[in-house]
Amino acid sequence: MIDRGYIFIWPLYFDVERSRKEGRRVARELAVSNPTAEKVAQALRKLGYTPLIFKEKNHPADWFNYRGLVLLKKDDLKVPKSELLKEIGNVLRSL
């Protein structure tokens, strides 16, 4: 079981092919095609974080796609989650 001391970051949050209603959490300008947990973790590492990756997980709204899950300790956050998602989106666009 995953501790409550972590925030969940699903690759689905950055999928340009999804609508906000379908789970995308960033603006289309910050979204990418086919995001994976590994790409999100790579972006977090560039931002100075130490993420945990679970490749076998899938988002409940996207249960048929195993894109993985990225966890980040709440104590390590430097900005609110909404701002962090925007920063991740910016880095993903440059990868």
N, C-alpha and C positions, 0 to 999 in steps of 0.2 A: 504494500500500500504506500502511496505517496504522501509525504508529510505536508501539512498545511503551510509550511514555511517557504513554499515555492510558488512561482507563478507559471502558468501554462502558456506556451507559445506554439500554436498550431500552424503548420505551413499554409493551411487553408486561409489564414488571415491575409496572405499576400498573393493569392491566386487571382490574376487579372481576368480570368474567364468566369469568375463568380461574382454575383451581385452582393451588395451589403446584406440583403435579406438571406442569402445563401451562406453567409459566414465571413465574407471579406471584411477586414477591419481597417484597411488603409485606403486612401484615395487611389483611383485607377493609375494615376501618374507614378505612384510608389509601388504598384503591384507588378508581379512578373509572371511569366508563363511557367507552369509546372514547378512550383517551389517544393523543396524537400526539407526534411529536418536537418540534413547535413548542410545544405546551403544556408539555412537560417542560423545554425550553430556557427558556421564559418563567418557570417556577418556579425554575430555577437562577439566572436573572438576578436575581430577587427575593431570592435567598439570597446574592447578591454574587459569583457565579461568571461566567466568560465561556465559555459552551459553544460547541462546533462542531456544526452540524446537517448531516446527510446525509439528505435527504428521500426519496431513491430506494432506500434500503436496506430490507431486511426481515430479521426474525429467522428463523433456520433452522427453528425449531419453528412459525413462523407465516409461512411462505414465501409464502403467497398474499395476504397483507395488507402493503402497502407503507406502514407507519406511520413509517418513518424510523429513524434512529439518532442519538443524541447522544453526543458525546465530550467528555471533560473531562480536562485535564492532571493527571496524578498529583501533580505538584509543587504544584498549586493547592489540593489537598484540605486542608480544615481539620479534618475528622473522618473516621473510617473509612467505607468505602463503605456498609456496612450502615446506619450512622447517617444518612448522606447520603440514602439512599433513603427513610428514614422522614421526613426533613425535606422532601424533594420531595413525598412523599405528602400531608403536611400542607398544603403550599402548593397543590397541585393540588386538594385538596378545597375550598379557599377561593376558587379561581378561578371 
